[in-house]
Amino acid sequence: METLSYALAPKDWAICFQHDCPMANKCLRHAVALLAPSNLTHHNTVLPAARKGDTCSMFATAEPVKIMRGMRSMLPRIYSEKVTAIRQELYKMFGSVATFYRYRDGRHGITPELQARIESVFRKHGIEEPPTYDDITLAYHFPRE
């Protein structure tokens, strides 16, 4: 797993300099802000309005999450009558056939949010066993707002 650094975060990802926030020590946005270069003059930031009491609408956990890669072993184990419907729904979920294959081939990591959506497609089609992936890695997850 890569060590957390300012460069690891997407360039347009909002970071947080609110040191008085009760969630700062658990927040990835704050951790990245602390790693910002000393010559940084501007950046997208989380504003105080995001905080409501002890919660924050922009909170992102600083804990690494399981990122899955590859789905080559996922669909072959499903009965052929269901696999076509599942595959069609996954194509729609990923936005295109090409994007689906990028995820299937492991070129893009499958975030916890995508994992949950894939699992819901399986359940919708009567597959109770969770989807299998080709590889699991731990990584920092930079969720989109």
BAFI-3210 file (N, C-alpha, C; in Angstrom, 3 decimals, decimal comma, padded with zeros to 6 digits):
// residues 145
n [1|2|3|4|5|6|7|8|9|10|11|12|13|14|15|16|17|18|19|20|21|22|23|24|25|26|27|28|29|30|31|32|33|34|35|36|37|38|39|40|41|42|43|44|45|46|47|48|49|50|51|52|53|54|55|56|57|58|59|60|61|62|63|64|65|66|67|68|69|70|71|72|73|74|75|76|77|78|79|80|81|82|83|84|85|86|87|88|89|90|91|92|93|94|95|96|97|98|99|100|101|102|103|104|105|106|107|108|109|110|111|112|113|114|115|116|117|118|119|120|121|122|123|124|125|126|127|128|129|130|131|132|133|134|135|136|137|138|139|140|141|142|143|144|145]
n.u [000,836|000,473|002,142|000,482|000,251|000,401|000,428|-000,835|-003,578|-006,414|-006,105|-008,197|-009,543|-011,176|-009,592|-009,017|-008,466|-009,304|-008,419|-009,613|-011,720|-013,723|-013,456|-011,109|-008,727|-009,351|-009,921|-009,468|-009,309|-008,328|-005,897|-004,519|-004,353|-002,581|-000,278|000,261|002,329|004,635|004,758|002,313|-000,259|-002,964|-005,995|-008,710|-010,983|-012,550|-015,249|-016,264|-019,086|-019,711|-019,598|-021,639|-022,301|-020,869|-020,430|-019,629|-020,355|-018,537|-016,750|-014,217|-012,972|-009,815|-008,782|-007,403|-009,122|-010,677|-009,936|-011,097|-009,944|-010,379|-012,646|-012,789|-013,228|-015,751|-018,301|-018,324|-019,083|-021,779|-025,073|-025,942|-028,386|-028,863|-026,593|-026,432|-028,393|-027,389|-024,881|-025,683|-026,916|-024,729|-023,157|-024,696|-024,568|-021,834|-021,662|-020,777|-019,900|-017,184|-016,060|-016,908|-015,346|-012,804|-012,831|-013,385|-011,073|-009,244|-008,013|-009,031|-009,657|-012,099|-014,192|-015,433|-018,110|-018,862|-018,557|-020,678|-022,841|-022,538|-022,930|-025,615|-026,828|-026,359|-027,876|-030,430|-030,905|-031,185|-028,861|-027,292|-024,789|-021,857|-020,220|-017,182|-013,797|-010,784|-008,506|-007,459|-006,729|-005,360|-006,059|-006,020|-009,048|-010,484|-013,227|-015,704|-017,316]
n.v [-001,178|002,217|004,954|007,568|010,667|014,111|014,295|011,977|012,363|013,233|016,004|017,903|017,435|018,266|019,514|019,797|022,319|022,732|022,722|022,618|020,900|018,261|015,807|015,774|014,253|011,778|012,122|011,952|014,113|016,155|015,008|014,938|017,676|018,417|017,392|018,986|020,870|023,380|025,636|025,911|027,787|027,963|026,011|023,642|023,687|022,469|024,086|025,778|025,530|022,948|021,486|020,244|020,431|017,686|016,368|016,039|016,850|016,407|014,557|012,096|008,951|008,348|005,898|003,177|001,457|-001,558|-002,139|-003,524|-005,425|-006,346|-008,574|-010,999|-013,616|-013,520|-013,596|-016,058|-018,160|-018,044|-019,114|-019,483|-018,380|-016,233|-014,712|-013,113|-011,096|-009,934|-009,049|-007,137|-005,263|-004,471|-003,285|-000,998|000,193|000,822|002,583|002,140|-000,446|-000,600|000,704|-001,028|-003,288|-002,288|-002,123|-004,822|-006,043|-005,173|-002,705|-000,446|000,406|-001,059|000,562|000,699|001,677|001,041|-001,726|-002,355|-001,632|-003,449|-005,841|-005,479|-005,685|-008,372|-009,565|-008,666|-010,269|-012,705|-013,917|-014,841|-015,268|-013,416|-011,258|-012,278|-011,237|-010,570|-009,625|-008,106|-005,063|-002,807|000,573|004,179|005,895|008,281|009,803|011,124|014,256]
n.w [000,000|-000,786|000,799|002,444|000,817|-000,226|-003,011|-003,780|-003,631|-005,697|-007,936|-007,957|-005,626|-002,677|000,230|003,813|006,154|008,720|011,744|014,226|014,094|015,346|014,108|012,785|013,264|012,200|009,587|006,121|004,378|006,004|006,785|004,335|003,848|005,860|004,794|002,676|000,431|001,591|000,022|-001,180|-002,589|-003,219|-003,190|-003,608|-000,973|002,062|003,456|006,530|006,739|006,075|008,325|010,884|014,027|015,546|013,190|009,686|006,399|004,410|005,243|004,992|005,468|006,978|007,087|005,325|002,679|001,379|-001,864|-004,722|-007,518|-010,842|-012,462|-013,668|-012,806|-011,821|-013,291|-014,837|-013,093|-012,729|-013,509|-016,939|-017,836|-016,162|-016,268|-018,571|-018,188|-015,846|-016,732|-018,672|-017,013|-015,475|-017,466|-017,957|-015,417|-015,195|-017,255|-019,849|-022,191|-022,703|-020,456|-018,432|-019,115|-018,599|-015,803|-015,278|-016,238|-014,398|-014,597|-013,415|-010,032|-007,882|-005,945|-002,499|-002,673|-005,329|-005,150|-003,430|-005,069|-007,194|-005,826|-005,131|-007,634|-008,168|-006,074|-006,800|-008,979|-007,844|-006,871|-004,122|-003,060|-002,426|-004,852|-006,513|-006,708|-008,566|-007,285|-004,214|-002,687|-000,280|000,054|000,025|-000,139|-002,127|-002,051|-004,299|-004,077]
ca.u [000,000|001,233|002,102|-000,322|000,980|-000,413|000,392|-001,712|-004,957|-006,728|-005,795|-009,384|-010,195|-011,165|-008,914|-009,557|-007,494|-010,007|-007,729|-010,464|-012,804|-013,612|-013,186|-009,874|-007,718|-009,809|-010,371|-008,482|-009,170|-007,450|-004,569|-003,882|-004,030|-001,362|000,850|000,388|003,639|004,652|004,618|000,968|-000,928|-004,412|-006,478|-010,108|-011,028|-013,830|-015,591|-016,879|-020,510|-019,847|-019,701|-022,859|-021,990|-019,723|-020,414|-019,222|-020,859|-017,407|-015,840|-013,717|-012,151|-008,375|-008,426|-007,407|-010,269|-010,416|-010,222|-011,053|-009,495|-010,652|-013,887|-012,765|-013,757|-017,055|-019,474|-018,373|-019,653|-023,227|-025,839|-025,979|-029,632|-028,812|-025,380|-026,679|-029,108|-026,463|-023,879|-026,327|-027,110|-023,407|-022,774|-025,401|-024,041|-020,507|-021,809|-020,508|-019,264|-015,733|-015,712|-017,079|-014,186|-011,641|-012,943|-013,291|-009,676|-008,432|-007,327|-009,559|-010,023|-013,527|-014,330|-016,499|-019,422|-019,118|-018,721|-022,055|-023,761|-022,416|-023,585|-027,067|-027,239|-026,385|-029,039|-031,632|-031,085|-031,281|-027,555|-027,042|-023,353|-021,250|-019,341|-015,761|-012,904|-009,501|-007,456|-007,862|-005,639|-005,727|-005,664|-006,808|-010,168|-010,791|-014,588|-016,174|-018,321]
ca.v [000,000|003,460|005,856|008,745|011,885|015,132|013,974|010,829|012,836|013,872|017,436|018,716|016,901|019,263|019,156|020,554|022,920|023,058|021,986|022,511|019,956|017,076|014,617|016,024|013,190|010,581|012,560|011,920|015,472|016,895|014,390|015,400|019,099|018,490|016,995|019,933|021,545|024,682|026,723|025,847|029,088|027,820|024,648|023,429|023,380|022,271|025,278|025,473|025,194|021,495|020,912|020,405|019,804|016,776|015,657|016,833|016,262|016,153|013,620|010,912|008,236|008,274|004,483|002,545|000,590|-002,637|-001,834|-004,760|-005,282|-007,446|-009,336|-012,088|-014,856|-013,240|-013,986|-017,437|-019,118|-017,821|-019,819|-018,709|-017,631|-015,010|-013,944|-012,104|-009,982|-009,275|-008,351|-005,959|-004,273|-003,944|-002,365|000,266|000,770|001,388|003,639|001,643|-001,762|-000,385|001,003|-002,295|-004,145|-001,716|-002,591|-006,278|-006,417|-004,716|-001,437|000,511|-000,187|-001,075|001,161|000,108|002,071|000,213|-003,100|-002,467|-001,582|-004,723|-006,843|-005,293|-006,234|-009,826|-009,905|-008,406|-011,392|-013,941|-014,481|-014,441|-015,336|-012,148|-011,315|-012,547|-010,354|-011,193|-009,159|-007,154|-004,246|-001,731|001,864|005,330|006,143|009,704|009,849|012,347|014,951]
ca.w [000,000|-000,854|001,938|002,150|000,476|-000,882|-004,442|-003,996|-003,762|-006,988|-007,908|-007,695|-004,435|-001,592|001,467|004,936|007,072|009,965|012,801|015,415|013,820|016,202|013,297|012,026|013,391|011,484|008,273|005,040|003,829|006,912|006,710|003,091|004,042|006,684|003,951|001,563|000,391|002,272|-000,952|-001,756|-002,462|-003,324|-003,370|-003,217|000,453|002,733|004,226|007,827|006,619|005,919|009,675|011,666|015,310|015,494|011,913|008,529|005,153|003,519|005,903|004,281|006,442|006,726|007,100|004,007|002,425|000,423|-003,260|-005,491|-008,903|-011,742|-012,297|-014,650|-012,221|-011,236|-014,065|-015,340|-012,156|-012,656|-014,545|-018,180|-018,013|-015,364|-016,530|-019,600|-017,559|-014,916|-017,544|-019,261|-015,951|-015,126|-018,533|-017,693|-014,181|-015,469|-018,250|-021,194|-022,256|-022,602|-019,065|-017,709|-019,358|-017,888|-014,424|-015,286|-016,462|-013,281|-014,867|-012,442|-008,756|-007,579|-004,625|-001,679|-003,191|-006,509|-004,684|-002,918|-006,210|-007,909|-004,992|-005,223|-008,932|-007,993|-005,237|-007,598|-009,888|-007,070|-006,510|-002,735|-002,803|-002,841|-006,031|-006,282|-007,467|-008,861|-006,379|-003,179|-002,176|000,644|-000,509|000,455|-001,057|-002,234|-002,626|-004,962|-003,271]
c.u [000,883|001,086|001,303|000,578|000,013|-000,607|-000,547|-003,165|-005,199|-006,553|-007,000|-010,133|-010,066|-010,477|-009,366|-008,461|-008,129|-009,449|-008,586|-011,632|-012,635|-013,290|-011,850|-008,884|-008,110|-010,129|-009,236|-008,258|-008,227|-006,020|-003,817|-003,492|-002,749|-000,112|001,076|001,757|003,557|004,491|003,246|000,256|-002,441|-004,779|-007,972|-010,134|-012,455|-014,069|-016,295|-018,363|-020,740|-020,025|-021,038|-022,624|-020,734|-019,665|-020,011|-019,690|-019,730|-016,410|-015,491|-012,752|-010,685|-007,890|-008,401|-008,612|-009,861|-010,873|-010,050|-010,580|-009,837|-011,916|-013,935|-013,386|-015,194|-018,207|-019,481|-019,036|-021,169|-023,905|-026,045|-027,253|-029,627|-027,648|-025,613|-027,371|-028,200|-025,434|-024,475|-026,518|-025,775|-022,895|-023,414|-024,827|-022,692|-020,538|-021,536|-019,868|-017,754|-015,302|-015,855|-015,832|-012,917|-011,653|-012,761|-011,846|-008,730|-007,691|-007,797|-009,904|-011,525|-013,692|-015,413|-017,906|-019,800|-019,318|-020,152|-023,064|-023,728|-023,133|-025,105|-027,610|-027,331|-027,623|-030,346|-031,950|-031,023|-029,979|-027,216|-025,558|-022,709|-020,348|-017,894|-014,947|-011,558|-008,407|-008,029|-006,621|-006,199|-005,212|-006,506|-007,863|-010,537|-012,162|-014,891|-017,274|-019,702]
c.v [001,244|004,255|007,089|009,943|012,862|014,783|012,810|011,247|013,424|015,389|018,309|018,290|017,891|018,703|020,105|021,023|023,282|022,208|021,791|021,533|018,717|015,793|014,703|014,865|011,891|010,877|012,599|013,312|016,307|016,336|014,845|016,873|019,259|018,135|017,935|020,611|022,945|025,853|026,718|027,180|029,013|026,363|024,618|023,022|023,166|023,505|024,898|025,083|023,694|020,809|021,253|019,688|018,964|015,972|016,610|016,120|015,906|015,149|012,453|010,210|008,162|006,827|003,942|001,609|-000,505|-002,195|-003,137|-004,450|-006,549|-008,224|-010,517|-013,376|-014,710|-013,865|-015,443|-018,438|-018,981|-018,565|-018,917|-017,897|-016,310|-014,117|-012,857|-010,882|-009,212|-008,459|-007,071|-004,863|-003,660|-002,985|-000,996|000,958|001,459|002,448|003,214|000,261|-001,607|-000,116|-000,249|-003,159|-003,592|-002,153|-004,113|-006,736|-005,910|-003,417|-000,327|-000,238|-000,060|-000,652|000,469|000,462|001,229|-001,252|-003,317|-002,465|-002,885|-005,816|-006,711|-005,808|-007,766|-010,248|-009,732|-009,585|-012,743|-014,609|-013,969|-014,441|-014,030|-012,317|-011,612|-011,630|-011,035|-010,813|-008,154|-006,389|-003,270|-000,429|002,969|005,597|007,621|009,861|011,191|012,949|014,695]
c.w [000,000|000,441|001,535|001,878|-000,181|-002,359|-004,758|-004,217|-005,155|-006,880|-007,564|-006,430|-003,281|-000,345|002,566|005,887|008,417|011,113|014,042|015,234|014,709|015,425|012,571|012,095|012,691|010,017|007,246|004,456|004,696|006,849|005,462|003,221|004,859|005,880|002,768|001,600|001,003|001,301|-001,646|-001,522|-002,584|-003,587|-003,061|-001,748|000,940|003,589|005,526|007,746|006,442|007,271|010,310|012,987|015,198|014,209|010,794|007,260|004,179|004,103|004,992|005,232|006,016|006,764|005,672|003,886|001,442|-000,955|-004,033|-006,912|-009,666|-011,405|-013,272|-014,100|-011,730|-012,021|-014,554|-014,389|-012,014|-013,805|-015,751|-018,356|-017,245|-015,763|-017,570|-019,007|-016,609|-015,694|-018,151|-018,206|-015,507|-016,195|-018,285|-016,472|-014,417|-016,569|-019,670|-021,094|-022,057|-021,164|-018,207|-017,880|-018,719|-016,422|-014,353|-015,404|-015,381|-013,517|-013,939|-011,168|-008,515|-006,128|-003,807|-002,174|-004,412|-006,124|-004,194|-004,061|-007,008|-007,125|-005,070|-006,562|-008,820|-007,204|-006,012|-008,517|-009,165|-006,714|-005,108|-002,379|-003,262|-004,059|-005,633|-007,192|-007,624|-007,871|-005,392|-002,737|-001,145|000,066|000,125|-000,596|-000,986|-002,871|-003,274|-004,112|-003,802]
res [m|e|t|l|s|y|a|l|a|p|k|d|w|a|i|c|f|q|h|d|c|p|m|a|n|k|c|l|r|h|a|v|a|l|l|a|p|s|n|l|t|h|h|n|t|v|l|p|a|a|r|k|g|d|t|c|s|m|f|a|t|a|e|p|v|k|i|m|r|g|m|r|s|m|l|p|r|i|y|s|e|k|v|t|a|i|r|q|e|l|y|k|m|f|g|s|v|a|t|f|y|r|y|r|d|g|r|h|g|i|t|p|e|l|q|a|r|i|e|s|v|f|r|k|h|g|i|e|e|p|p|t|y|d|d|i|t|l|a|y|h|f|p|r|e]
***
